[in-house]
Amino acid sequence: MLHWRLLLGTLIIAALVGLCWLDHLAAVPGIWLMPVAIVLVVMASGEMLRLAEAAGLCPLAPAVYGGNLLLIVSNWMFAFCGMLFALAIGAMAILMGEIRRYEKPGGVTADMAAAVFALVYVGVMFGFVVQLRMSWGIAALASLLIVVKLGDIGAYTVGRLFGRHQIAPVLSPGKTVEGAIGALTFACFGSWVTFRWLVPWLAGEGAAAGPWWGWTAFGLLVGTAGLLGDLAESLIKRDVGWKDSSSWLPGFGGVLDILDSILLAAPVAWCCWALGLVGS
């Protein structure tokens, strides 16, 4: 399984790097990456619906799929303000759908809450990933992906080798304090590499990547958010008794298992870029 995971992980990374490079050269930003984003969001929405059903809930599926698609497309076409409008439309669609299918008291509020949560957790959070690409280019998107995924690697490697003290023994017994330290160390290293070389190369030699303390803060903040994202998805899966969000990708689990750390880290990375902590 480990060899399969390494092989598949290498192929995914190679494909993503190739798509990012093509998108960087494209005349229309996002033209290569948006189809991938749409597929990921549709699959993640399906996994959220199945998790909700496993918890005994029945959120309105068409509103969840449609709302999340609208959230992603609006970020691509209409900038950040479009996401708020899309979220409002999604919430209204959920309300109208529940009004239409109402039969008897009980469960409606919980179903609506689950549907809105699916919009926020998948659509809004992934919308920040899109905004990083559209607002600051491939360099900003790369900074998020590299820092988060190196943090994942650091947590797994250091945790397996040296992990002794559990962070959340009931929620996720495999996650340790030592693994978290490894995650933040690897995340800071990824941030240094990204802003020292990759960002200036992608944005042009005249572009400033920010001070060294900004890179360090970015690594710590985004790396911490990535750790919390992993725990957040573990919370949802543990509540319904699932190990993986799906079996779509052997060795990795489902789309949410791959995106979990990215989803919570994306708003943090966006804030760092927007506030000029990095990339200014």
C-alpha positions in Angstrom: 0.0 0.0 0.0 2.8 2.4 0.8 4.4 1.9 -2.6 1.1 2.5 -4.3 0.5 5.6 -2.2 3.9 7.0 -3.2 3.4 6.2 -6.9 -0.1 7.7 -7.0 1.0 10.7 -5.0 3.9 11.3 -7.4 1.6 11.1 -10.4 -0.9 13.5 -8.8 1.8 16.0 -8.0 3.3 15.8 -11.5 -0.2 16.3 -13.1 -0.9 19.3 -10.8 2.4 20.9 -11.5 1.9 20.5 -15.2 -1.6 22.0 -15.0 -0.4 24.9 -12.9 2.3 25.7 -15.4 -0.1 25.6 -18.3 -2.5 27.9 -16.3 0.4 30.2 -15.6 1.1 30.6 -19.3 -2.6 30.8 -20.3 -4.1 34.1 -21.6 -7.2 33.4 -19.5 -6.3 32.8 -15.8 -7.8 29.6 -14.4 -8.7 28.1 -17.8 -6.8 24.9 -17.1 -7.3 24.7 -13.3 -11.0 25.5 -13.1 -12.2 22.2 -14.7 -10.2 20.4 -12.0 -11.6 22.6 -9.3 -15.2 21.9 -10.5 -14.6 18.1 -10.5 -13.1 18.2 -7.0 -15.9 20.4 -5.7 -18.6 18.1 -7.2 -17.0 15.0 -5.7 -16.4 16.7 -2.3 -20.1 17.8 -2.3 -21.1 14.2 -2.9 -18.9 13.0 0.0 -20.4 15.6 2.3 -23.9 14.5 1.4 -23.0 10.9 2.1 -21.5 11.8 5.5 -24.6 13.7 6.4 -26.8 10.8 5.4 -24.6 8.5 7.6 -25.4 10.9 10.4 -29.2 10.4 9.8 -29.6 13.7 7.9 -31.1 14.4 4.5 -29.8 17.7 3.1 -31.1 18.9 -0.2 -28.6 17.4 -2.7 -29.5 19.6 -5.7 -29.0 22.8 -3.7 -25.7 21.6 -2.3 -24.3 20.6 -5.7 -25.6 23.7 -7.4 -24.6 26.1 -4.6 -21.1 24.8 -4.4 -20.7 25.0 -8.2 -22.0 28.5 -8.2 -19.6 29.5 -5.4 -16.6 28.2 -7.4 -17.7 29.7 -10.7 -18.5 33.0 -9.1 -15.1 33.3 -7.6 -13.6 32.7 -11.0 -15.7 35.1 -13.0 -16.8 37.8 -10.5 -14.0 38.1 -7.9 -14.5 37.8 -4.2 -17.8 39.7 -3.9 -19.4 37.2 -6.2 -18.9 34.5 -3.5 -21.1 36.3 -1.0 -23.9 36.6 -3.6 -23.5 33.0 -4.6 -23.7 31.9 -0.9 -26.9 33.9 -0.5 -28.4 32.2 -3.6 -27.4 28.8 -2.3 -29.0 29.5 1.1 -32.2 30.7 -0.5 -32.3 27.6 -2.7 -32.0 25.4 0.4 -34.9 27.3 2.1 -37.1 27.1 -1.0 -36.3 23.4 -1.5 -37.2 22.6 2.1 -40.4 24.5 1.9 -41.3 22.6 -1.3 -40.6 19.1 0.2 -42.0 19.8 3.7 -44.3 17.1 4.9 -44.2 16.9 8.7 -42.3 18.4 11.7 -38.9 17.1 12.7 -35.5 17.2 11.1 -36.0 20.1 8.7 -33.8 22.5 10.7 -31.0 19.9 11.0 -31.2 19.2 7.2 -30.9 22.9 6.4 -28.0 23.3 8.7 -26.2 20.4 7.1 -26.8 21.7 3.7 -25.5 25.2 4.6 -22.5 23.7 6.3 -21.7 21.8 3.1 -21.8 25.1 1.2 -19.5 26.8 3.6 -17.1 23.9 4.2 -16.7 23.0 0.6 -17.8 25.9 -1.6 -16.7 28.9 0.5 -13.4 27.4 1.7 -12.5 26.2 -1.8 -13.4 29.6 -3.1 -10.4 31.1 -1.2 -8.2 28.6 -3.2 -9.7 30.0 -6.4 -9.2 33.6 -5.2 -5.5 33.0 -4.4 -5.0 32.0 -8.1 -7.2 34.9 -9.5 -5.9 37.7 -7.3 -2.2 37.0 -7.0 -1.5 34.3 -9.6 -0.1 30.8 -9.6 2.6 31.8 -7.1 0.0 32.4 -4.4 -1.8 29.1 -5.1 1.6 27.3 -5.0 2.4 28.9 -1.7 -0.7 27.4 -0.2 -0.3 23.9 -1.7 3.4 23.6 -1.0 3.2 24.7 2.6 0.1 22.6 3.5 1.3 19.4 1.8 4.8 19.7 3.2 3.1 20.1 6.6 1.2 16.9 5.9 4.4 15.1 5.0 6.1 16.4 8.1 3.3 15.4 10.4 3.2 11.9 9.0 6.9 11.3 8.9 7.9 12.8 12.3 4.7 11.4 13.9 5.5 7.9 12.7 9.1 8.1 13.8 9.0 10.0 17.0 5.3 10.4 18.0 4.6 9.7 21.6 2.2 12.3 23.0 -1.3 12.3 21.5 -3.0 15.6 20.7 -6.6 14.3 20.5 -6.6 10.7 21.7 -10.3 10.2 21.3 -10.8 12.1 18.1 -7.6 11.0 16.2 -5.2 8.7 18.1 -2.6 8.8 15.4 -1.9 12.6 15.7 0.8 13.5 18.1 2.5 16.6 19.5 5.7 15.5 17.8 3.9 15.1 14.5 2.5 18.6 14.9 6.0 20.0 15.5 7.2 18.2 12.4 4.3 19.6 10.4 5.1 23.2 11.4 8.8 22.7 10.8 8.2 21.3 7.3 5.6 24.0 6.6 8.1 26.7 7.5 10.7 25.1 5.3 8.2 25.0 2.4 7.3 28.6 3.0 11.0 29.6 2.9 11.6 27.7 -0.4 8.4 29.1 -1.9 9.0 32.8 -1.1 12.8 32.7 -1.5 12.8 31.3 -5.0 9.5 30.2 -6.5 7.5 33.4 -6.0 10.1 35.7 -7.5 10.6 33.3 -10.4 6.9 33.0 -11.2 6.1 36.7 -10.6 9.2 38.1 -12.2 12.6 39.1 -10.7 11.3 42.6 -9.9 8.6 41.2 -7.6 9.1 41.3 -3.9 8.2 38.2 -1.8 8.1 40.0 1.6 10.5 39.9 4.6 11.8 36.7 6.1 9.6 37.0 9.2 6.6 37.2 6.9 7.6 33.8 5.3 8.0 32.3 8.7 4.6 33.6 9.9 3.0 32.3 6.8 4.4 28.9 7.3 3.3 28.8 11.0 -0.2 30.2 10.4 -1.0 28.2 7.3 0.7 25.1 8.7 -1.4 25.4 11.9 -4.6 25.9 9.9 -3.7 22.8 7.8 -3.4 20.7 11.0 -6.8 22.0 12.2 -8.3 21.2 8.9 -7.1 17.6 9.2 -8.6 17.4 12.7 -11.9 19.0 11.5 -12.5 16.4 8.9 -11.6 13.7 11.4 -14.3 15.1 13.7 -16.9 14.7 11.0 -15.8 11.2 10.0 -15.5 10.1 13.6 -19.0 11.3 14.4 -20.5 9.0 11.7 -18.1 6.1 12.3 -16.2 6.4 9.0 -12.4 6.0 8.5 -12.3 7.7 5.0 -14.7 10.1 3.3 -14.9 7.6 0.5 -12.9 4.8 -1.2 -12.4 6.7 -4.4 -8.6 6.8 -4.2 -7.1 3.7 -2.7 -4.4 4.6 -0.2 -5.7 8.2 0.2 -9.4 7.8 0.8 -11.8 10.4 -0.7 -11.5 13.9 -2.1 -12.2 15.4 1.3 -9.3 13.3 2.8 -7.0 15.0 0.3 -8.5 18.5 0.6 -9.2 18.7 4.3 -6.0 20.5 5.3 -6.2 22.8 2.3 -9.8 23.9 2.9 -9.1 25.4 6.3 -5.7 26.8 5.4 -6.9 28.6 2.2 -8.7 31.5 4.1 -5.6 31.9 6.3 -3.3 32.0 3.2 -5.6 34.5 1.5 -5.5 36.8 4.5 -1.7 36.7 4.6 -1.6 37.7 0.9 -4.3 40.3 1.3 -2.7 41.9 4.3 0.7 42.1 2.7 2.3 39.7 5.1 3.8 38.0 2.0 4.0 38.8 -1.6 4.2 42.6 -1.2 
